[in-house]
Amino acid sequence: MTCRGHVKDGVVVLDEPALMPDGALVEIRVVDADIETDEDNDVAALQRDLLEFAGKFTGLPEDAARNVDHYLYGHPKR
């Protein structure tokens, strides 16, 4: 689980409430807001890689994007 927050008067304040049991171990990592996180870089890299395939698939049903779960897993169409 990742929780985001900020420091106010020397105390970490979470941006959104998070239910954690008493005694749970937590790790705090200070990040520079101007630097992208590894997760941001991973998403950007994946988007660049997938763009290579944009518009190249042929023969798909017109509703393939909307009903991807139907065509992959047999779920009801939307």
Summary of the structure (lengths in Angstrom):
residues: 78
radius of gyration: 20.7
end to end distance: 31.5
largest distance: 59.6
contacts: 91
relative contact order: 0.07
helix: 26%
strand: 10%
